[in-house]
């Protein structure tokens, strides 16, 4: 088989964009069948309370209403109410608490926005009117909103609202090393709660044909959703089909099963008609899984030469009202994967307490545990540099990992990298900072410079499958197990097939997101997609070409056949045909096995993208307004597939990091009401908030996959939080402000500045 050119840093034009930009994308709401009924959910306006009554009689009697479902109705129909929720082993060796999360509230409500009932009617308007006619009585209970609140218990199974007490690393060894250290530096880091707010809100419709269920949903994969519907509705998996069409953003939030999808499916089965639901923006703010929300206390030890001797993190994380699908693992196992960042730390430990509160559950959000871990250690390193009187870059350079392969504290292997080299590359980009800072001071403004070195671990299943079918028109169809949420997968995968086979790229069709048409797959999440799917596609193409070489050797009675320059050739003969011609010959010979090939791969290990971010901010002390003035990134993504797509992923990740750091904050009041439940109050970053991001790649190929790639989808967010936070801390340091917590909104910055002024006067 010829050497593939794929992955040699060639720019790539996104072929999806033409249909997206001309309104020809096909999203869930575009595909709702004609004559479908519409669902609306009645949601709790209480954060915590006992359901004393829930009566849908009046709603059921309204014209145009076809069905009203409550938890009791679902139980009567044989539906399992309890959703899947991950349970991680704690320090005692036992799994964390696993209270049931019902798809519709049963007995008690535990957060504002929890679904009490669903109404199905002819139109959304009729369904909304009927939902308002449902009578309910909820006895208020005191809401638990703070991470340290132990009473009242939200779940009887979790006394003190503790879901999980998790420990990782060598706690006694870490304490002993800290005690021996010449210097000890501690810092508390607050990670604010955010919501994903994708451009396309969650939406789904369900169909039942009397034998099989079809759920069309804007998710990040179909097999987990299919398996959950099968379990909860007591249907064999082969009688459940799940499809994902075009998806307008996911960011981890769309990767899991949600209550609405199960109830929709049962309604379609009960009525024998399609039932659709499209979330409103406020409904999404109340019911989409949120992200982050933890407080971490980090402590670093240093010897007299400023080399790190030990690192300890104690954190408390908010799970919300229930275990979400991956919730318990995020600030525990996933945080631990990059606990020590890019630094060579001899001993470290993590103690994590995961608690329940009366708020929407927390789950995966771009980076899922890695941004939190990196923000924590990078804030701690920057604080240490200030306390020790060291240059922030030099302190990092002194302590980064230099010898590879490096075995992490979790036992995984970082096979290669150049952490010191990335710092050397990014440092000169701060040239001229002193002059810019002086110019800011002359205008009465504060300027700060922040650096953050990051590493992340590619997550998700190391297994993936690809299927390639050669079509009679000379083209090919590639079936993949990942799901694009806007990243450009169709362009990447089709070019891979084109370059490796000679089939014109416009004739390569990519099929994704259909549990009937694709046997299995790992979905999209954890920056895994192109790495695992590219490897699986490479293996499939290689196996297909190898099989054709053997077939043609027999046909041509040749000792050897090879594939070079997109042609099969037999040395010493005039035989020379394309793959499409070989496929036609295989059809004529009755060999369908040659034109339909599928291969499954398992990656040898995890890859670890890494890089350095450098941010400059300017703050107006009179208003608190923050301007992100300059931003530079140097990344190691191994071998690049398409540099322009990679750069786009980094830009988007930095923008989301800026959003959390500066503008975004999902806030509840003292009664548990969400006071930032629309874009009037929840501030999304705008294009005008960001400078042009200077991006460079300095890759060290990984050996954990044959393409040498490291994922890039979440890296921008992982590095941005620390760089921006450290820049803000640097800007405020001359005023004596020592504690800064995201988000850096104008009102908070102004308040800190005024408090520092009064304290010094």
N, C-alpha and C positions, 0 to 999 in steps of 0.2 A: 504493500500500500504506500502511496506517495506521502511524503512529509507534508502535513497540513500547514498552511500559512496562518490559520486562524489564531488570533490572540497575539499578533505581532504589532499591536498598537496602531492599527489602522482606523482612521475616523469612519464613522458609520452614520448614514442618513436614516433617521427613523421613518420607516415606511408607514407606521400606524398613524403618524401625525396628520397625514392628508385627510383621513376620515374623521379624526377627532376634531380638527380645526374647521372642518366644513359641516359639522353637525351630523355626521354619519356614524358616530359611535353607537353601539347598541348596549345600553345599560338596562338594568332590571325594569325600570319604569317604562322603557321603550318597548318591552316585550310582553307586557301584561296582556293576556288573551282577551279578545273582545267578549263582552258579556260577563267579565269577572266581577265577583262581589268584592266589597271593600271592607277591610277590618280597621277598627279603631280600638285602642286600649284605654281603659279607665285606669288611671294611675293614682297612687296614694299621694295626698297632699300632707301627710303626717310622716315625720321621720321615724317615729317609733310608737307603736300602739297596738292594742288588742282589738281585733275585728269582732265586734259584738253582733253586727248584722250586715248582710250583703244580699240585697233583693233585686233581681233583675226582671220581676214580673211586669212592671210597667214598660220597660224597654222592649221586652219580647212582644208586647201587644201593639207596638207602634207600626204603622204602615211602612213597608219596605225593609223591615228587619227580618232577617232569616235565622239568626242564631245568636244567643248570648251564652258565653262559657265562663264559669268560675272554676276554682280548684275542685270544688265538690263535683261539678259536672264532669270534669276530666277524669276524676277517680272513678266515677260511675261508668265511664266509657272504657275503663281499663288502661288509661294512660298513666305511665309512671311520672310522678311530679318532680322527682329529685334529679337535678342536673349534675353532670360530671364536674368535679372540682378536685384539683391536684392536692395530694397530701404528702408533705415532705417529712422525712424522719428527723426528729429532734435530737437534742443531745442525750436524751434518755434512751434512744434507740427505738422509740415508738413514733408512729406517724402523728402528725398534727391533727387537731380536731377536725371532724368532718360533718358538721351539722348540715342537714338537707337544705338545699336551695330550691324551693318549688318554682315551677314556671309561672304560676299565678299564686299570689299570696294566700297562705293557708293559716288561719288562726291569728297571725300577727303580721304587721307591716314593719319593715326594718330600714327603709330609706325612702325619702321623697322621690317619687318616680317609679317605685315598684308597681308592677302591674297587678291590679285586683281582678280585672275581668276583661273579656274581649267581646266586642259587638261586631257582627257581620251584617252588612246591609247593602242595598242596591248602589248607594253612593257614599263617598266619604262624609258628606254633609249629613246625610241621614244617620250614618253610624255615629257621628259625633253627637248629634242631638239625642240619640238613644243612650249613649254612654252617660250623658248628663242626667238621664232619667233613672239611672240605677240608684237605688237607695242604699246607703251604707252608714254604719255607725262605728266609729273607731274611738276607743277609750285611750286618750293620750297617756303615754309613758315618757319618762324623762329620757331625752335623747343622749346617747353617748357620742361625743364629737371630738374628744381630745385623746391623744395617744396614750396618756397615762390614766385615763378614766377606767376604773375597775368595777363600777357599780352604776346602774343596774346591769345585770348580765343580759346581753343580747340573745345568747343561746344558752340553754341549760347545760349543754355539753362542754361549754367553754367558760368555766368559772374565772372571774376577773377579766373576762373578754380576751384571754390569751389563747390564740389559735396554735401557736408554735413557738417553742424556745429552741433556737437552732445554734449550734456551735460548730466552728470549723477551724482547723489549724491547731497549733500547740499553745494553748492558753497558759499553762504553767511556765513553759519555756519563754513565751513572750513576756510575761510579767518579770521573770528573772532577768532577761536581757535588758528590759527597760530600766530595771532597778540598778543595773551595772553601768548604764549609759552615762556618758559625760554630759549630755544634754537631753532633755525631754521637752517636747513641744506638743501641746494639745489644742484642738480646735473643734467646735461644733459646727456642723454643716446642715442647713435646713433645705430639703428638697420639696419645692412647692408642688401641689396637685395640679395637674393639667388634664385636658381632654383632647382627643385626636382631632375632632372637628374636620373630617375629610370633606373635600368638595362635594362628593356624592354621599348623602346620608345613608344609613342602613335601609335596605328595602328587600322585599322578598314576595314571591307568590307561590302558592302550592296548588297542585292539580291531582285529582284522583280519578282514574278511569275504571274503577271497579276492581282492579287487580293490583295496580302499581301506583305508587306515590311519586310525584315529581316536585321537587323544591328547587326553584330558581332563586338564587340569593347572591348578593354582592360580597363574596367572601374571599378568602386567601387559600382556598383548597376545598375539595369536595368530599374526601373520604372520611375525615373525622366527623363532618356533619352528617354524612350518610349513616355512619355507624351509630351515632347518637340517636338519630331518628329511628333507626331500626330497633335499638334497645328500648327507647321510651314509648314507642307506639306498638311494640311487640310485633314487628314485621320482619320477615327474613330480609337480609341485606339485598338479595337479588330482586326484591320487590320495591326497592327504594332507589330512585335516581336523583342525584343532586347535580345541578349545573351552576357554573359561574360565568356570566357573560363579561363584557367590559366592566371594569371596576374603577371608579373614580377616587382612588386613594384608599389605603387601608391602614398602614403604619402600625401593624400589629393588632390594632383594635378590632379588625374584622376577621381575625384568625380563628375565632372560637365560636362555639354554639351559643345562641342567645335564647331566652325564653320564648320570644315572639315566634320563632320559626317552628317550634314544636306545636304551639297552639294553632298557628296558621295551618299546619299540616293536618291536625286533627279536625279542624273546621272543614277543610276541603274534603276529607274522607267522610265526614258526617253528612255534608250537603251534596256531594257528588258534583260540585261546581268549583271552578277556580276561585281562590280567595287571595287578595293582594293587600299588601301593607307597605306604605312608604313613610318613614319617620319624618317628622318635622324637625327643624333645627333645635328648638327648645326641647323637644322630646328626646333628641339625641344627647343633648347636654345632661339630661336627667338620667338616661338609661344606658348610654354607651359606657363600657368599662373605661374608667379613668386611668391615669398613669402617675408614677412616682409616689409622692406623699410619704416621706420618712424624715427622721431626724437621726443623724449619725454623729457620734463623737469619735474623732480620730486622734491617735497619739503616736508620735514618732520618736524613736530614740536615735541618738547620733553619738559616735565616738569623738575624740578630740579633733580628729581630722575631718569631721563632718561627713563621715560615711554612716549610712543607716545601719543601726544595730537591731532594730525591731520595729514592728508596726502592729497596732491594735485598733480595731474598729468595734464599737458597741453601737448598735442601732435599734431603733424601734420603727417598724413600718406598719402602715395602715392597709389592711386588706379590704376595708369597706365592710358591708354588712354580711357578706358571704364569701366562701372560697370561690373564686372564679376559676376558670379552667386551668390556668397556669399560675394563679396568683401566689400561692405559697412558695413557689420556687424562685421568684424573681429577685427578692432582696436577700435570698439565702444562697441557693446553689449557683444561680447565675451571677450574682454579685461576687461570689467566691472565685469564679473562673478568672477574673482579672483583678482580684483583691489588691495585689501589690503593684499593679500597673506595669510600667516598663522597667522597674527597678529591681536590682539584685539585693533582695532583703533576706537575711538568713533565717529569720523566724517571724511568724505573723499569726494573728488569730482574728476571727470574726465571731461576734456574738450578736445574734439577731432575734429580737422578739417581734413576732407578727401578731397584731391585735385586730379585733373586730371593732368597728364603729358604725354608727347609723348613717352611712353614706354609700353611694353607688360603689360596687366592687372595683378593686384595682386589678389590672392585668397588664399584658404586654403593651408597651408603647415604644416606638422606635428606639431600639437599643436594649430595652428590657433587662435592667440590672447592670449592664456595662456602663452606660452613662453615669449612673448613680455611683458606682465604684470609682470610676475615673475622676468624677467631680470631687469626690471625697478626698482621694489621695493627692490630687493636684492642688486643691485648696490647702491641704495640710503641708505640702511641699513649699508652696508659695509663702505660707505663714512662717514655716521654719526658716526659709531664706531671710525673711525680714527679722526674725528674732535672733538668728545667728549672725546677722550682718553679712550674709553671703549673696553673691549675684544669683538670681533665680535660675538662669540658664546654666551657670557653672555648677551649682548644687545638683541640678539634674544630671548634667554630663558626668559628674563624678560618680553618680550612683546607678546609672543605667546598666542594664545587662549587656555584656560584651562578648561572652562566650556562648556559642551555639553548637549543638542543640542545648537548649535550656529546659530543665524539667521544672514545671511550676509546682507550687505547694499542693495543688490538687492532683499532681501526678501526670499532667498532660505535658506534651513536648512542644515547645516553640522551636521549630526546626531551623529558623534563620531570620535574620534581620540586621539592621544597622541603626540602632537607636541613637547612638552618639552622632553618626553621620547626618541624620535628619536634623538634630539640634544644630549641628554646624552649618547646615544649609539654610535653616530658617533664621538664625541669629542675625546675619547681615541685613535681613529685610527690615530690621528696626533702625537701620542707619538713618541718621538725621533726626532721631527722636528728640534729642535735647533741644534742637532748634524749634521743633514743632511744639514741644511743651512750653518753651519760652513764649512763642507766639500766642498760645492759648492763654497763658497767664496775662499777657499784655491786653487781652480782650476780656479779662475777668473770668475766664473759664478754667476748669480743671481738666487735665489730661492724664490718662493712665495707660500703662502698657501691661499686657498680660500674656503669659505663655502657658501652654498646657501640652504635655506629651501624653499620648493615649495609646492604648492597645485594646482591641476587642477580640472576642472569640466567636468564630462562626458557629451558629447553633442549628438546631433541627436535626432531622434524621440524616445520617451519612449515606443512606441508601437512596437510589433513584432509578427510574426506569425510563427508557425512550423506545418508541416504536416508529420505524420508518417504512412507509409503503410507497413503492414506485407506481405511478399512475400511467394509464394508457396514453395520455396526452403529452408524455415526456416529462411531466412534473413529478412532484413527490409530496406526500403528506407526512408531517412529523407530529406524533402524538407525545405530549410532554406531561409530566406530573407536577409541574409548578404552575403558578397562577399569576399573571401580570396584574399589578395594581397601578400601572402607568410607567413602569421602569423601562420599557422598550424591549421586552423579551422577544416579541415576534420578529423584530429586526435582527436581533443577535442570533437567535436560533436559525432563522432562515439563511442568514449569511454563512453561518457555520456549515450548513448542509450544502449550500451552493459552492463554497470554496473547496469543500472536501470531495464533491462529486462531479462538479461541472454543470449541474442542473441550474438553469437561470434562476436567480433569487426570486423573481416575480412568479415563478412557477412552483415555489416551495410554500405549501400551506402549513400553518401551524395550528394544531387543535389542542386546546387546553380546557380545563374546567368542566369535565363531563364524566361522571362516574360510570356511565354506560360505555363510553367509547375508549376509556383509558383504564387499564386494569387496576392500577394503584399508583400512588405518588405521595410525595412528602409535602406538597403545597409550598407556599411562599412564606418566608419568615426567617429571621436570624441571619440575613445576608447570605442565604444558602443557594439561591436559585440558579444563577448562571454557573457557579462552581460545580454543583452536583449535576445539574441538567446538561451543562456543556460536556462534562465527563461522560455521562450516560449516552449522550448523542454521539460523541466521538467513538465510544465503544461499539455502538450500534452500526454506525457507518463503516467502521473498520471490519466488523464481523460480516456485514453484507458484502463488502468488496472482496474480502478473503474468500467467501463462499463462491462468488462469481469467478474469481481467479481459478478455483478448482474446477468449477463447471466448464469454463471455457477451455481449460487445458484438455479436458476430455473431448469437448466438441472439436477442437482444432488438432487433437492428437499431438499436442505440444508438450515438451518437457517442462516448460515454465511459462506462466502468464503473469504479467505484472500490470499495475495500474499507475500510469505516469502521465502527467499533464492532461488529466481528465480523460484518458483513453486506456482501454485494456490493450496490451500489446504482447505478442509472442516473439521473442528475439529470433532473428533469422527468417521471419516470415513476413508476409504482407498484411497479416491480420491486425486490424486496428479499429476498434469500435468504442462508442461512448457507452456510458452506463444505461442510458435510455434504450439504445440499440440492443444492449445485452439483456435488458428487461424484456424487450419484445421477443427475443429469441427464447428466453426462459418460458414465456407464456406459450409460445408455439410448441415447446417441448413438454408442456404440462408440469412445470416446476414453480408453482405459486410460492413455495417456501423461500425461493430466492428473492422474491420481490416484496416480501413482507417480513421484516426482521425486527426483533425486540431484544434488548439486552438490559440487564439489571447490573448496577455497579454499587460498590460500597467503598467510600473513601477510606484511605489508610489512617487518616487522622484529621484533626481539626486544623484549620489555618487561622492565623492571627494577624489581621490587618493592623497597621499601626501608623502613627504619624505625629506631627507637631503642628499646633495651631498658634498663631500670634495675632492678638487683637489690640487695637488702640481705640479708646473711647474718649469722648469729650463731654463734660457735664457742665451745665449752666447752674451755678449754685443759687441763683435767684429764683429759678423755676423748677429745678430738679430734672430738667429735660436731658436725656442721655442721647448722644449721637455715636453710633458705631462708625468711626471715621476711616479706619483701615483694617483689612483682614487678609492674612496670608495662611496658606495651608501647604505643607509638604507631606505627602502620604506615601506609604509603602503598601501597594495592593498587588505585589508580585507582578505577574505578566498581565498587561492590560488587554482587554478584548476590544474595547472601543473607547478611546480616551475622552471623546466628547460626551458620551453617555455617562462615563464615570464622573467626569467633572460636574455634570448635571446632578448626579446623585449627591455629590459633596456639597454643591450649592444648596440643594434642597435640605440636606441634613443640617447645615449651618443655620439656615433660616429657621428651622424648627428649634434648634438649640437657642438661637436668639429669642424666639418667641417665649420659651420657658424662662429664659434668664431675665428678660426685660418686660414683656407685655402680658403674658398669659398667667392666669391664676383662677382655678375653679374654687370658688369660695362659698361656704355655708354660713348662715347667720346662727345666732344662739339657739334657734329653734330647729335647726337642721334644714331650713329652706336654702336652696341654691340661689344665690343672688347674682350670679354671673351666668344665667341660663340663656343668653342670646348674644349676638354679636354687638348689641348696644352696650353690653357690660363686659363681655369676654373679649379682650383685645387681641386679635390676630395680627401678626406682623404684616407689614405692607412692603411692596417693592421699594418704596422711598425710604424705608427704615434701614436698608442694607447698602453697603458700598459694593463695588465690584470686588469679588473675592478672587484673590490671586492664588492660583492652584498650580502645583507641580507634583510630579510623581518621581519617586526615587526608589524603584522596586527591587526587592530581592525575591526571586521566584521561590515558591514553596515546593517542597517535595511530597506534600501530602496528597496532591492530585496531579495527573499527567499534564495538565494545562499550565501548571505553575501559578494559578490564580489565587488571590485572596479576595473575599467579598468586600463590597464597598457600600452597600445600601444604607447602613446605619452609622458609618464612621463619622460623617460630618457632625451629627448630633453628639456623639460620644466625646469628641474633642472640644466642641464649641462651648459647652457649659462652663468648663474650667477656665478656658482662655478669657471669656467675657467676664466671668466673676472675678478673676484675678486682676483684670484691667480696671474694673470698678474699684476694687480694694486699693489698688495702686493710686488711682486718682484721688481717693478720699483720705489716704494716709497722711498727707501734710496737715489736714485739719484735725487729726487725732481720732478719726473714725476707725475703730478696730474691728467691729463686727458688721458684716454685710450679708444679707440673705436675699436670695432671689424671691420674687421678681424685683428688678430694679426700676420700679415705676417712678414717675416724677414725684408723686406725693411722698413716697418712702425715702427717696434720695434727699428731697428737700428737708424732710423731718430730721434725718440723721445729721445733715449739715447744720441745721439750726440748733439742734441739741449740742453738737460739738462746739459751735460758736458760743452758746450760753455757758457751757461748762468751762470754757477757757477765758471767759470775761470776768 
